[in-house]
Amino acid sequence: MIVLVGFMGAGKSTVGRLLARELGLPFVDSDALIAARAGTSIDEMFRAGGEPAFRELERVIVGEILDGPEAVVALGGGAVGDPRTCTALGWANVVHLDVSFAEAMRRARSDAIARPMLSAADPKALMAERDVLYKRVARHTVPTDGRSPEEVTSSVVALVGGTRSGRAGAEQVVVPLGDRSYEIYVGDGIVATAASLVEPSPDCERVAVLTHPGLRAIADRVARSFTDRGTEVRVMEVADGEESKSLEIAGELYGRMADAGLHRHDVVVGVGGGVITDLTGFLAGTYLRGIAAVHVPSTLLGQVDAAIGGKAGVNLPQGKNLVGVFHQPLGVICDVSLLDGLPDEELRAGLAEVVKYGFVSDPTLLSVVESDAGRIFDRDRRTLIDIVVRCAAAKASVIAADERDEGRRMQLNYGHTFAHAIENAAGYGGIRHGEAVSLGMVAAAYLAQELGMLDADLVDRHLDVLRAVGLPTTASLDVGALEDAWVHDKKYRRGVRFVLLRGLAHPVVDVEAPADAVKRAVARLGA
């Protein structure tokens, strides 16, 4: 479900119709349905029964729309004022069409639509109040000032056009990168249809499937989806753990791929967690100067983050992922049934990345983690699918704007500057990545507070959300060891740089922090 929100005059109905036509989906205008149900115009409803009666009918009808078949929905400007509607919007792909007050008034007064809110005592204050709610429920914001409806529609399509039901019953999120665009498929039991989902080149003759021994049965299911199409498959195993992310292991795998006769039109498929994902992308990005990669992540961390975006690398003794490439995959297949066998500790570690998205871009995820923790750990399929789709859509929109991590994409490193140093100091394998990210986000929150960027309530929100799912929020750390690790940080540029928050869903990248503030933040982490 794609839902357009915004103030009157933002162009929701016009853009909604164009978007629906572009995507081949039905268009639904909530205000039009309300008027049809009431048998009168919205302006008359306001005059006869007042705003409360209208809002109650609006809440009911919007609930019916969101429970209905997939569509493009133009939502009335004030619908987000009802908390129940905001909760229902949590699983929709919500786009905020942003418009300035002056432009909104110009448009609203120039069309023939009667708008009761034009009679509000202070329309500008009303807009400011609603803008907070629009930003809270939206995954994406698209500016509309000075742009035609067609231009706005193109921007929306680039961000969310592919987030809809896909093949084999899977949800589909598109990473829009022109001729290198690809799909992320999210579903239950879809791993056996891998080959039909990603559709390799017609010239593909061979596939190498990379996995580790504990996932061999799943890798064999993926392999069969290719052999059933007449493709030759070679399954390659490496030991589980960060030790396999090395140049030495990569060299051995290059040799096995060459022995198997892989050529440029062939594919490497990775079935596993973060180590397998990184190795697969690195091998595919460098073998024969680049062949296709497909990721089948078996962990929550991989499904919501690591497998998306084309970053791949191997470790050196001096640090993690110091040798790497950007290599976008042919596709990503996120089968939530694979999480059934994942230990709770690993599922919990993956939730750290979900929480990260909640703080930097999609606050609804924080509420989901807090309220649905039981369903998450029970491996409820619908809950997990919705979480993965939401995270995938958030990351896809960032990658579309900044593929090579030179600006906006850096916000996805929230908590990771501390986390990578913590991992380095602990020795790889000494702490789970998600646990380090949890500690890193708390440290980043403390640092932002030390710098006057973040208030105490949002710092406490970090602690509350992470503790709700059993993630660590305290640790005694050696600042000197962290500083040694930061010298080798990939983002190092005349000193270490941090991603910090200036408010919820308001990340600031490339922050230089005084050493004494960093020390105080680390000290608070151990308190």
Phi, psi and omega in degrees: 000125178252120185241127178262127177237159179158168182287164177304140182088359180287338179098025185298315183291316181296310179295323180301317179295317179296318181295317179298319178296319181296322185265354181071034181243156174291155178250136179231127176252114186298321180296322179295320179293321179297314180298319180295317180295320182280341181073023179204171180283160178295322178300318178293323178299318179296320182289322186278313187245354181082171183295321183303317180296319178298315184296325179293316177295321178301315181300316181296312184291320177298321176299319178295319180298313184290337176273355185270192182292162183300139183197171167261126187241129170263115185265138176305146188301330183261002184298330182289354178287346178267119182302328180292324176293319179299320178296316180296329179287351185304330183258002179270161176268094189263130179241126177269116173274106187272135180218144177287159181298315182299317180291322179299316179294320180299313181293315184297324183277346183265347179263176187264008184275132175284126184237105181303326184290347174294339180269003179300150182301321182218084182302327181293318177294322178299318179297316180298320179296316182286327180303324177300318181289321178301314181294330182289322185268343188275142170276329185223151174235131180238120178290146182238345181301133175070016182234146178284159176304325179294320179294318178296317179300317179300320179295319180294317179301318180298330183273315190230007186305330183263003183277088183198176180297134182246204181288157174055033178072014182266147167288148185230126176242126180266134169264105190276102181229043179065229182285359176251015178298152178210167184253144169252118180260131181232124181190189183244116178078025185267355186296330182288349180252022187308311185296322181285335178287311187271337176048080177298171177305145175302338180273001179290124179249333186223148178229133172256124178255119181258131181204186171237163190306325182292344181245018185300322181296320178291318179300323179294325177294319176296316181301319181297328180297333177273318180295329177296341178262006178088015181267137177283134185234136173239121178266128180242132181249142170230159179294147177287142177122160183299337180300335180282347179272070183224161176296328179296312179294320178301319178299318178297320182289324173305315181298318180291325177292319178295318178298327180281351177082027179291136178241184189295336181268003182270180192225143168251126179248128178256125178242103182163195181271209187298322180296312180296319179300313180296316180296317181300311180297321180294315179298312182294325182285343185243333181291127182054032182062019173124116171232174186287145175237145172231132180253131173238081185290136183256002179238158177297320179301319179292320184289325182268347188213294195299325185278354186251131170114349171085003175281134179209148180187171176235164185268157167241164176304333183279344182173171185272138174057035181281343175242117185198180182218162163259117182214101182291140182282170172287329179183164178230132182242109182254099180260108185291344176295338178292343181281352179301320183270004182280127177302150180305325181298322179285322176298317179299318179298322177295329179295338176300320178290325176298315178299322178303312178300324179299320182282327185265337186212331189224082185301337178303328180298328178296317178295321179297313180299319181290315187274334185248022182303320180299314180293326178298311183285343171278359181061039176298121189299312184296319179297315181294318178300314181297320179295313182296317179299316182297315179294318180298318179295320179297315182289322180300320181293325178290316181297321179300328181273334187205078185296322191258022169064042182252357182201259186300324183298337180299338179297336179287353176271015179304125181083347188277336177297315173293317186299314181296323178291322177297316178298316181298316181293327181278346187083129184300130187099346180282341178208141177292147182302316181297324177294320177294322178295320177302309177298321181296322178292321177296315178299319179295322178295316177299318181296317178298322178293320178300328182269004179077019182265338190226140180271168185297326182298318181285329172297315179296327178298321175304309183297317183295313183294314183293320178291331181300333180248013174080020178275150184288144178232000178225146177192143175270115186239149177268110182302322179300319179294322178294318180296322176298319180292323183293336177301330182258011180293139182298333182268005182298129177209097185053042182124166181279144180241145182241154166259121182233165178259140170256002180166174180297128181061029178230072181284148175237124184261164172064039182273125172268126183244139176301144183302323182291327177292320177298317180297320179294320179297316180295321179296321179294329178297330181268359184285000000 
